[in-house]
Amino acid sequence: MAARTGSAPGMITAVAKKQKVKTPVLYKLLGPAMAIPTGIVVKKAADTAWLKVRGYPPPKNPAAPGVSWPDAAAWAAISGVLYASGRLVAARGAAAVYQKLTGHLPENVNAASAA
C-alpha cells in the first residue's frame, strides 16, 4: 500500500489503490475480429479514393524524400481520418456485439460518458 505525508508534519495517511477491471476474454476476442476486416476495408477505400481523385497511387512512405509535401500532408490527413473512423467503427461494433451476446456492456466500457 502506498503512503503519503499528510498536512501535519510526520503524519502518514494511506492512499487507496485504484481497482483494476479485467476485460472479459470475449470482448478481447471481438476487438481484433472487428478491427481486422475494418482495417482492410479502410485501406482499400483510402487507396481507391486517392487513386480516383489524384490519378496515381498513394505514397507508400509519405516521409520518403521523393514524395512532395502536398502529397505527404494530404495522405497523412486522409489516412488519419479514415483509420481513426475505422477504429471507432470497430470498437463500437465490438461493444455492440458483446452487449447483444451477453446482455450488458463490459465493465471497462463507460456507457455513462455518452452525451
Sequence and secondary structure as in RCSB ss.txt:
>XXXX:A:sequence
MAARTGSAPGMITAVAKKQKVKTPVLYKLLGPAMAIPTGIVVKKAADTAWLKVRGYPPPKNPAAPGVSWPDAAAW
AAISGVLYASGRLVAARGAAAVYQKLTGHLPENVNAASAA
>XXXX:A:secstr
 EEEE SSTT EEEE         HHHHHHHHHHHHHHHHHHHHHHHHHHHHHHSS   S TTSTTS HHHHHHH
HHHHHHHHHHHHHHHHHHHHHHHHHHHSS  TTS GGG  
